[in-house]
């Protein structure tokens, strides 16, 4: 009997340490690192995010964004379009082009970070920061827009997705009455994918519509969200971009293209409707990018979109 009790105690102890070990693995610590030119976020040993803010000629941007298994889905400055910086935001302001980086492009100048931290959002560990950015006219060095950019990244274990939230608040500098935003049909929050994802991928949107052809394989469609599924170096991944219902001109005008490469952008339809930002009335835009391993169907994407909207 004594031997039986000893064996039982040993088994219970082993079970206890196994549960403790699994819990520790499930709650891997999140780490945010400030480097000389970038902010990096890791969950345990896996990278989630790399955000470049220094030693960039024209704009800060998200250089890497990873799926829960650690697959980075973004491509920075490909040879065909050097100004495609992974996940970036750019438009034209009073005729100054902040998108292309060719003849006297505008510059988004990083000023400082605020509130760089690890925190919990509804019991989910998150990392994030607030960045102050000045949009500068290259010819006159005039301040054209003041941006307050808020970036947050987390990993939702229950839906097995990485979520990146991007909020930009644009204000008109003191002494100016307004600034007018314009641009091509693809200007906005744009995303360039890995080279292996350029072929054979498929777009999907909440409205279930094909959209209007702008030129060639380039289309615009209005929907709550738009997603892209493709092979990332032989492994299927799905990336969805959400537009918040309180954004101006919602539902979002999504730009998509599949030839000669894949691209996705959340736009404001500026090529048809220039937008005036008025003094003392900032323009606030909220988006989220979700990344999954595997092929994710419309109902699961919509579930995460609704959850994100309800949490705001």
Secondary structure, DSSP 4 states (H G I P E B T S, - for coil): -HHHHHHHHHHHHHHHHHHHHHHHHHTPPEEEEE-SSEEEEEETTEEEEEEE-SS-SS--EEEEEB-TT--B-B-EEETTEEEEESEEEE-EETTEESSS-SSS--EEEEEEEEEEEEEEETTEEEEEEEEEEEEE-TTT--EEEEEEEEEEEEEETTTTEEEEEEEEEEEPPTT-SEEEEE--TT-EEEEEB-GGGSSS-EEEETT----EEEETTEEEEEESEEEEEEEETTEEEEEEEEE-TTSTTSSEEEEEE-SSS-EEEEE--TTTS-EEEETTB-EEEEEEEEEEES---HHHHHHHHHHHHHH-
